[in-house]
């Protein structure tokens, strides 16, 4: 159990770091593009709503196609969204990007824990989830610090592009390291 759970954590760690990077600076970036505080709230609401609507679908797809393909789809979608952030010139496009990001969040949120649960025996499932959540927290310890430093020294757009590269590294790791079928 341990090795395979750690492998999954290694593969999704780039996502965890990038989510910490991006969410530490995203509202500031939205404001820089001209969004008001109310509009920023609506932008995030669009993403959360899209995630809430699509979460059952992602879960069904993870059961049908496998956890790996859904998890990799999530990482690919995040790379596209981060590219979109880097290319955005006006806040209006952020609504659509947040909708896609909301779907990507629920794709990751359904497939990664399901994969961890599949890899652990019933007796070790709680411990495996603890390891997974520790890795998640570590990404959020590293990510916000990097987000602040990178955006301060390189700007928002460069920071988002760095996240694209990091996400693609995680995606490539996932192709080679994640198990194909894990359901018992």
DOGU-156331 format. One record per residue (C-alpha): residue in one letter; chain; residue number from 1; z, y, x negated. Coordinates in nm, 4 decimals. Each point is the difference from the previous one (the first is absolute). Example, Ala and Ser with C-alpha at 12.3 -4.5 7.8 and 13.67 -1.06 7.14 Angstrom:
2
TIVEX r c   k        Z        Y        X
TIVEX A A   1   0.7800  -0.4500  -1.2300
TIVEX S A   2  -0.0660   0.3440  -0.1370
This chain:
184
TIVEX r c   k        Z        Y        X
TIVEX X A   1   0.0000   0.0000   0.0000
TIVEX X A   2   0.1085   0.2583  -0.2529
TIVEX X A   3  -0.3153   0.0139  -0.2086
TIVEX X A   4  -0.2333   0.0350   0.2974
TIVEX X A   5   0.2192   0.2637   0.1650
TIVEX X A   6   0.0124   0.1988  -0.3233
TIVEX X A   7  -0.3784  -0.0310  -0.0271
TIVEX X A   8  -0.0444   0.1533   0.3453
TIVEX X A   9   0.2411   0.2783  -0.0947
TIVEX X A  10  -0.1979   0.0654  -0.3189
TIVEX X A  11  -0.3250   0.0221   0.1957
TIVEX X A  12   0.1333   0.2421   0.2608
TIVEX X A  13   0.2114   0.2061  -0.2403
TIVEX X A  14  -0.2937   0.2409  -0.0613
TIVEX X A  15  -0.0099   0.0623   0.3752
TIVEX X A  16   0.3736   0.0606   0.0039
TIVEX X A  17  -0.0219   0.2499  -0.2849
TIVEX X A  18  -0.2999   0.1786   0.1524
TIVEX X A  19   0.1633   0.0254   0.3406
TIVEX X A  20   0.2969   0.1658  -0.1714
TIVEX X A  21  -0.2297   0.2324  -0.1942
TIVEX X A  22  -0.2040   0.1004   0.3028
TIVEX X A  23   0.2784   0.0400   0.2533
TIVEX X A  24   0.2005   0.2195  -0.2343
TIVEX X A  25  -0.2819   0.2566  -0.0076
TIVEX X A  26  -0.2035  -0.0576   0.3166
TIVEX X A  27   0.1579   0.2618   0.2277
TIVEX X A  28  -0.0316   0.2603  -0.2755
TIVEX X A  29  -0.3672  -0.0911  -0.0367
TIVEX X A  30  -0.0586   0.0192   0.3748
TIVEX X A  31   0.1545   0.3487   0.0027
TIVEX X A  32  -0.2143   0.1035  -0.2958
TIVEX X A  33  -0.3078  -0.0999   0.2008
TIVEX X A  34   0.1127   0.2305   0.2806
TIVEX X A  35   0.1911  -0.2271   0.2371
TIVEX X A  36   0.2966   0.1561   0.1782
TIVEX X A  37   0.3314  -0.1831   0.0269
TIVEX X A  38  -0.0867  -0.1084   0.3547
TIVEX X A  39  -0.3417  -0.1223  -0.1101
TIVEX X A  40   0.1569  -0.1946  -0.2869
TIVEX X A  41   0.2239  -0.1699   0.2548
TIVEX X A  42  -0.3021  -0.0839   0.2163
TIVEX X A  43  -0.1921  -0.1343  -0.2991
TIVEX X A  44   0.2829  -0.2423  -0.0788
TIVEX X A  45   0.0297  -0.0889   0.3690
TIVEX X A  46  -0.3668  -0.1020   0.0071
TIVEX X A  47   0.0601  -0.2373  -0.2899
TIVEX X A  48   0.3122  -0.1501   0.1548
TIVEX X A  49  -0.1741  -0.0445   0.3355
TIVEX X A  50  -0.2983  -0.1717  -0.1619
TIVEX X A  51   0.2379  -0.2298  -0.1844
TIVEX X A  52   0.1959  -0.0837   0.3143
TIVEX X A  53  -0.3174  -0.0839   0.1897
TIVEX X A  54  -0.1573  -0.2125  -0.2740
TIVEX X A  55   0.3074  -0.1858  -0.1335
TIVEX X A  56  -0.0389  -0.2976   0.2375
TIVEX X A  57  -0.3676  -0.0266  -0.0935
TIVEX X A  58   0.0816  -0.0046  -0.3724
TIVEX X A  59   0.2608  -0.2682   0.0619
TIVEX X A  60  -0.2528  -0.2093   0.1910
TIVEX X A  61  -0.2590   0.0460  -0.2757
TIVEX X A  62   0.2568  -0.0979  -0.2643
TIVEX X A  63   0.0629  -0.3207   0.1951
TIVEX X A  64  -0.3713  -0.0685   0.0518
TIVEX X A  65  -0.1566   0.1089  -0.3310
TIVEX X A  66   0.2992  -0.0307  -0.2298
TIVEX X A  67   0.2548   0.2392  -0.1447
TIVEX X A  68  -0.1974   0.0636  -0.3185
TIVEX X A  69  -0.3110   0.1467   0.1630
TIVEX X A  70   0.2040   0.2263   0.2293
TIVEX X A  71   0.2209   0.1166  -0.2872
TIVEX X A  72  -0.3043   0.0732  -0.2169
TIVEX X A  73  -0.1635   0.1825   0.2924
TIVEX X A  74   0.3066   0.2204   0.0205
TIVEX X A  75  -0.0167   0.0847  -0.3690
TIVEX X A  76  -0.3713   0.0768   0.0295
TIVEX X A  77   0.0601   0.2256   0.3000
TIVEX X A  78   0.2712   0.1861  -0.1889
TIVEX X A  79  -0.2368   0.0573  -0.2927
TIVEX X A  80  -0.2553   0.1443   0.2445
TIVEX X A  81   0.2605   0.2222   0.1668
TIVEX X A  82   0.1260   0.1311  -0.3344
TIVEX X A  83  -0.3625   0.0751  -0.0942
TIVEX X A  84  -0.0359   0.1836   0.3295
TIVEX X A  85   0.3083   0.2077  -0.0726
TIVEX X A  86  -0.1449   0.0961  -0.3376
TIVEX X A  87  -0.3280   0.1042   0.1617
TIVEX X A  88   0.1503   0.1866   0.2978
TIVEX X A  89  -0.0540   0.3721   0.0138
TIVEX X A  90   0.1435   0.0706   0.3458
TIVEX X A  91   0.2903  -0.1471   0.1894
TIVEX X A  92  -0.2188  -0.1104   0.2939
TIVEX X A  93  -0.1181  -0.3120  -0.1859
TIVEX X A  94   0.3605  -0.1010  -0.0617
TIVEX X A  95   0.0379  -0.1181   0.3600
TIVEX X A  96  -0.2653  -0.2689  -0.0546
TIVEX X A  97   0.1365  -0.0931  -0.3401
TIVEX X A  98   0.3477  -0.0444   0.1461
TIVEX X A  99  -0.1394  -0.2235   0.2738
TIVEX X A 100  -0.1541  -0.2263  -0.2637
TIVEX X A 101   0.3155   0.0211  -0.2097
TIVEX X A 102   0.2135  -0.0954   0.3003
TIVEX X A 103  -0.2144  -0.3094   0.0464
TIVEX X A 104   0.0281  -0.0779  -0.3710
TIVEX X A 105   0.3796   0.0344   0.0135
TIVEX X A 106   0.0299  -0.2528   0.2802
TIVEX X A 107  -0.2459  -0.2298  -0.1736
TIVEX X A 108   0.2268  -0.0025  -0.3052
TIVEX X A 109   0.3121  -0.0039   0.2156
TIVEX X A 110  -0.1077  -0.3170   0.1794
TIVEX X A 111  -0.1734  -0.1918  -0.2775
TIVEX X A 112   0.2347   0.0522  -0.2971
TIVEX X A 113   0.3246  -0.1144   0.1682
TIVEX X A 114  -0.1864  -0.2871   0.1676
TIVEX X A 115  -0.1327  -0.1077  -0.3397
TIVEX X A 116   0.3480   0.0167  -0.1516
TIVEX X A 117   0.1389  -0.2048   0.2903
TIVEX X A 118  -0.2789  -0.2564  -0.0412
TIVEX X A 119   0.0748  -0.0439  -0.3693
TIVEX X A 120   0.3742  -0.0500   0.0383
TIVEX X A 121   0.1742  -0.3007   0.1433
TIVEX X A 122   0.1969   0.0671   0.3158
TIVEX X A 123   0.3199  -0.0263  -0.2031
TIVEX X A 124  -0.1197   0.2638  -0.2512
TIVEX X A 125  -0.1796   0.2360   0.2365
TIVEX X A 126   0.2788   0.2591   0.0086
TIVEX X A 127   0.0196   0.0087  -0.3784
TIVEX X A 128  -0.3792   0.0295  -0.0247
TIVEX X A 129   0.0021   0.2944   0.2416
TIVEX X A 130   0.2757   0.1584  -0.2080
TIVEX X A 131  -0.2156  -0.0288  -0.3137
TIVEX X A 132  -0.2948   0.1477   0.1906
TIVEX X A 133   0.2091   0.2922   0.1269
TIVEX X A 134   0.1383   0.0638  -0.3484
TIVEX X A 135  -0.3554   0.0259  -0.1331
TIVEX X A 136  -0.0873   0.2332   0.2877
TIVEX X A 137   0.2976   0.2215  -0.0826
TIVEX X A 138  -0.0894   0.0020  -0.3694
TIVEX X A 139  -0.3448   0.1321   0.0894
TIVEX X A 140   0.1656   0.2740   0.1996
TIVEX X A 141   0.2280   0.0826  -0.2920
TIVEX X A 142  -0.2925   0.0345  -0.2405
TIVEX X A 143  -0.2569   0.1443   0.2427
TIVEX X A 144   0.1604   0.3256   0.1159
TIVEX X A 145   0.0937   0.0948  -0.3558
TIVEX X A 146  -0.3583  -0.0582  -0.1119
TIVEX X A 147  -0.1350   0.1782   0.3076
TIVEX X A 148   0.1929   0.3152  -0.0749
TIVEX X A 149  -0.0830   0.0009  -0.3697
TIVEX X A 150  -0.3676  -0.0909   0.0372
TIVEX X A 151  -0.0694   0.2477   0.2788
TIVEX X A 152   0.1834   0.2771  -0.1828
TIVEX X A 153  -0.1949  -0.0513  -0.3224
TIVEX X A 154  -0.3352  -0.1341   0.1227
TIVEX X A 155  -0.0221   0.1198   0.3597
TIVEX X A 156  -0.0183  -0.1865   0.3279
TIVEX X A 157  -0.3574  -0.1244  -0.0196
TIVEX X A 158   0.0405  -0.1522  -0.3463
TIVEX X A 159   0.3228  -0.1656   0.1111
TIVEX X A 160  -0.1791  -0.1620   0.2949
TIVEX X A 161  -0.2798  -0.1194  -0.2284
TIVEX X A 162   0.2548  -0.1541  -0.2368
TIVEX X A 163   0.1390  -0.1846   0.3021
TIVEX X A 164  -0.3484  -0.1300   0.0798
TIVEX X A 165  -0.0217  -0.1504  -0.3492
TIVEX X A 166   0.3501  -0.1481   0.0273
TIVEX X A 167  -0.0826  -0.1498   0.3415
TIVEX X A 168  -0.3203  -0.1526  -0.1333
TIVEX X A 169   0.1993  -0.1602  -0.2828
TIVEX X A 170   0.2312  -0.1563   0.2587
TIVEX X A 171  -0.3011  -0.1100   0.2041
TIVEX X A 172  -0.1546  -0.1739  -0.3017
TIVEX X A 173   0.3322  -0.1652  -0.0856
TIVEX X A 174   0.0190  -0.1206   0.3590
TIVEX X A 175  -0.3435  -0.1570  -0.0105
TIVEX X A 176   0.0999  -0.2141  -0.2954
TIVEX X A 177   0.3728  -0.0572   0.0491
TIVEX X A 178   0.0704  -0.0285   0.3724
TIVEX X A 179  -0.0096  -0.3480   0.1501
TIVEX X A 180  -0.2861  -0.0618   0.2420
TIVEX X A 181   0.1728  -0.1860   0.2826
TIVEX X A 182   0.3743   0.0096   0.0344
TIVEX X A 183   0.0755  -0.1007   0.3577
TIVEX X A 184   0.2084  -0.3134   0.0338
